[in-house]
Amino acid sequence: MDRTLVAVQRMLAALDAPAYDIGVLSDRGMLPGLSNLSAEGVISRLSLFKAHNARGAHIYIRPAGEHRFSVLDDLNSDSVSRLTGDGLEPCAVIETSLGNFQAWLKHDDVYLAPMSTFIAQNLAKRYGADPSAADWRRFGRLPGFTNCKPKYRRGNGLYPYVLLRSATGVRFRQAAYVRLEMTKLYQLQEREREARAAQYIANSAATAGRPSHSWLSLERFRNAPKFLDRPAAADLAFCVAALSLRVPDDAIATTLDSQYLSRDPKPSRKAAYIKRTMAKARSWAQR
């Protein structure tokens, strides 16, 4: 019996997503060409995954695109029991190493990326999961393969298997309650960010023509040691920070426009630079 095949089949059945991304991570980086696979496509590539895993690569899985799952990483057994006791029964529990677990929670709706990340971060705080791993695009380990972290290497040179401890596939009982609660909390957070953005714009207007003492200052980014002689990189970093605070696009563009550094002041060139910089920043901010 191929235990890896059985574990992967059970995991896919528990998630029951339309498509999957598989991560095969080695010292050379992530293996390309493994995105948006069907369940059958995942199964058909098991020999490939096994070969890379045997050479020390880590094997991961996540649903492709926006989805209805939260993955909580680095839980202990007590935290997993608390989830179940609170009505947040995982649809799958994976033991990634001895006493360390990942829990997959199946929601009653597909959330947009920012909301999905917000839910994962809040649940991670509540249940003692790793907050740095709480993100909507987070991979979970695919059971049936070994965990090749050096610290888990045994005396005989082998690594422990990632074990599928449960795979019910159920949506947790409190899904509707969590949706309502998290929606309210998310809306509150967004209102607070909008207020901070409005205050930033007001402060910027009030200090026009004078040096700004706000930390979110384009001049401050450009004067930072890491960005000396790299104004484009400073502009990009400023835009990423501004977007994270929900500063409106037009306010960011106005700042870039008013402090444009190029010797070529041609309007079309300036507009193209601002558009290109903001597009790059938006891509970075969504990671």
Secondary structure, 3 states (H helix, E strand, C coil): CCHHHHHHHHHHHHHCCCCEEEEEEECCEECCCCCCECHHHHHHCHHHHHHHHHCCCEEEEEECCCCCEEEEEEECHHHHHHHHHCCCCCCEEEEEECCEEEEEEECCCCCCHHHHHHHHHHHHHHHCCCHHHCCCCCCEECCCCECCCHHHCCCCCCCCECEEEECCCCCCCCHHHHHHHHHHHHHHHHHHHHHHHHHHHHHHHHCCCCCCCCCCCHHHHHHCHHHCCCHHHHHHHHHHHHHHCCCCHHHHHHHHHHCCCCCCCCHHHHHHHHHHHHHHHHHHHCC
